[in-house]
């Protein structure tokens, strides 16, 4: 099977300092494999492991997401969700 999506991209338009993020950690079985940003793995499952709240800029969040994915060879990934702040 061929999928034409890649890992989540973080919106850099919100880059105006630090934000609170819900950072979720998942284990992927079997690992995602990409060729030219196209996912080529059949149907991996993501098993939720943990979450925490972190304060990062959008660029720092993207760097963490990329770093974990690359160092684990696609076995683990972070999902970041920005926490809306009431003002």
N, C-alpha and C positions, 0 to 999 in steps of 0.2 A: 504494500500500500504506500502511496505517496501523499504526504501532507505538505501544504505550502504555507506553513506558519512557523515562526521561530519563538524563542523565549520572550517573555514579556518585556516590552520596552517601557522605560519610565519617561514621563512627559517632562522635558527640560524647559518648557514654557513656564513652569512654576518655579524656576530657579531664582529665588530671591532670598536665600538664606537657609537656615536649618528648619526642618519640619519634623513633626512626630510621625513615625511610620509604624505600622504593624508589620513586623518581619516574620514570615512564616517559613519554616524549614520543611522540605519534603524530600523523601527518598524515592528515586525513580527506578522501576524495575520493568523490563530491561532498560538500560540507559537510552536516553535520546541520542540520536545520531543525526548530524546535519551535513549536507553538502551544499555549499553556496547558500546558506541560510534557509534551506528547505529541509524539513524534518523527513527522514526516510525510514523511521522505525514503525513497525506495525501498530500496536496499541499499548504503549507502556502505561503502567498504573503509577500514580503518585500517592505515596503513603505519608500522611501528615505526621510529623515528628514533634515539633514544638513551635512556639511563637514567643516573641518578646517585642517590647516597645523600644524603639531606638530613635535618636535625634540626629538626623543627617541631612545634608543637602541632597538634591536630586542626583547630582553627579556622584557623590559618595555612595548613595544607594545603588546606582547603576554599577559602579566599580565593585561593590561587594557582591552583587548579583553575578557579574561576569567572573569575578575571581573564584568564587565557590564553584560555579559551574565548570570552569576550566580545570581547576586543581583536582576536582573529583571525577574528571573525565565524564561528566554528564550524569553521574550517579546521584548527586544531591543538587537541589536548587532552592533558591530563596524566591518567595513571592512577596513583593512590597505593596502595601496599600496605605496611602497617605491618610492620616487621621485628620478629619476636618476639625478645625479649631473654631470654637464659638467666640465671636468678638463682640 
